[in-house]
């Protein structure tokens, strides 16, 4: 089986591999030698021939144990299956989803959606400007044709009524704000500003991958630095809503819907600074939960790898 790896958290995989394999045994040696030589030459008075030379040589030798990352992922995943530690789910068997209780690791194979909060926030901040730009580009040929007709009528000094109608049409075509509103490409600037602020607070700049099997939603936040390629390339290749199944391997962190008991708010006139901070944290937790908390049917995954099986 060949896997095209999109995402791999190497540090997390190695940490777990060292435990289930009782140490990392397969590696290649990479020898690094760096030699630096600095020399400074200073000339004295003419004819003196005095040369001051300062030469420094630094030799550093390091041996680095480097796992073959892709191969180690295959070994790690095979070992998890051998120890029956992983729950495997496939969208082709949506009616046969096994219970997740008692399983720490999960492997989900399904079509995926990439939710880029940073991109959403950026789009909200520039939505109106982008809407006007798209509208102007779309109407540009019509605007140019109208202007040429106006120039012809102005030269001939005839049909002033027609000329006025064309000028009115030109004003309409160049009013990109109004045209963008009509096309749903322009919204109240204050509304967009506040929506961008809410999105920024609730989701920061996180990149999330979501998969759905039956009624269950599986979500995992990806570290951008663990992507094999920039997210723009990945989106271009696989689309934001992928056509083919992606495999997400990770650790189940949240799988049950439990509202839990809210932390009681501390009250009293003699409240200490620590108690005041605790109250603030509780309020933030409630606000974050209302904006980006786990959905009823959602399973949250701490991802180790994302790949496509070829």
Secondary structure, DSSP 4 states (H G I P E B T S, - for coil): --EEEEEE-HHHHHHHHHHHTTS----EEEEEEEEEEEEEEEE-STTT--EEEEEEEEEEEEEEEE--HHHHHHHHHHHHHHTT-EEEEEGGGGGGPPP-TT-SEEEEEE-EEEEEHHHHHHHHHTHHHHHHHHHHHHHHHHHHHHHHHHHHHHHHT--HHHHHHHHHHHHHHH-HHHHHHHTT----HHHHHHHHHHHHHHHTT-EEEEEEETTEEEEEEEPGGGBSS-HHHHHHHHTTBTSS-EEEEEEEEE-S----PPPPPP--TT--HHHHHHHHHHHHHHHHHHHHPPPTTEEEEEEEEEEEE-
